[in-house]
Amino acid sequence: MNYQAILESIQSDLKDYKNTGKVATYIPELGKVDSSKFGLHLNCINGNHYHLGASQERFSIQSISKVLSLAFALKLERNKLWNRVDVEPSGDPFNSLVQLEYEKGIPRNPFINAGALVVSDMLMSHLKNPKEDFLQYVRDIAGDQSIDYDTSVAASEMQHKYRNAALAHLMKDFKNINNDVDALLDFYFHQCAIAMSCQQLAQAFSIFLNYSKQDQSQQALAVPPMIAKRINALMLTCGFYDESGEFAFRVGLPGKSGVGGGIVALHPKHYSIAVWSPPLNEKGNSELGMKVLELFTSKTEISVF
Ligand SMILES: NC(=O)CC[C@H](N)C(=O)O
């Protein structure tokens, strides 16, 4: 497959694309990003890499971090994790409070904010230095020790923490949060504020490719097949909040978005792909990012379906 030619044809198809999305401003620091930025990196299991645009420029990964915190927490908590977080699509926005009250503080899935807060709470209970240890995990799976938190984004989110604080306090009342709420929010906002490029994200997500021929250093970090199956299933059904059905319908790959405008998707045993374009649609997913991935699976005629 001539991936580079396909990527270039997508770029030329979208040259005059009228983006109706808007850059997230509810975290003021994110609003400073240049809305015209675009990057893409495709990482194939045969070792080939392809890229477009600003594929090496770092941006705020935001909710994409929820997949990495889940993978890390599953290593420590194993199946007990599922007693405190469910595995159903929510059909609601990522920061919604409504289901939590009548479902007694058990979040629908680990990829909405409530679920990620519970996963973060578990990590805090296991780790001596949660922020340092989580960052180290991300650096290791991305194979890049220069990855870091953007502390101005984390501080900006802490200043506007009210909705996430409400989620955490409500779950604390239901006894599904064990640690101090402010310390938990600080940890969660830092995870969201990790800055990574498309290249680093595509590499990090190769741990979910469920691929047995990795070299030894990768094998130690790769997620075991049964866990990769579950995490990929959750990405497919819950990775795009109340637009997960639409993403599966148009793109047909497991994936995860973030309000920084990034999307990572993967085809188990084949490739991982990361794309970045900051303007978001009304569901909080990168408008152009979804379009690019839709064209990619349409032109290659390969998806998990
Ligand atoms: N969808 C997202 O990327 C949301 C993450 C963001 N940090 C929040 O909690 O609101």
The ligand as a Tripos MOL2 file, in Angstrom:
@<TRIPOS>MOLECULE
LIG
   10     9     1     0     0
SMALL
NO_CHARGES

@<TRIPOS>ATOM
      1 N1        -12.4030   15.7720   26.3160 N.am      1 LIG1
      2 C1        -11.3250   16.2190   26.8910 C.2       1 LIG1
      3 O1        -10.2330   16.2240   26.3120 O.2       1 LIG1
      4 C2        -11.5320   16.8020   28.2690 C.3       1 LIG1
      5 C3        -10.2990   16.8920   29.1130 C.3       1 LIG1
      6 C4        -10.2550   18.1430   29.9580 C.3       1 LIG1
      7 N2         -9.0150   18.1840   30.6640 N.3       1 LIG1
      8 C5        -11.4220   18.2080   30.9090 C.2       1 LIG1
      9 O2        -11.3780   17.5990   31.9270 O.co2     1 LIG1
     10 O3        -12.3950   18.8640   30.6620 O.co2     1 LIG1
@<TRIPOS>BOND
     1     1     2 1
     2     2     3 2
     3     2     4 1
     4     4     5 1
     5     5     6 1
     6     6     7 1
     7     6     8 1
     8     8     9 2
     9     8    10 1
@<TRIPOS>SUBSTRUCTURE
     1 LIG1         1 GROUP 0 **** ****
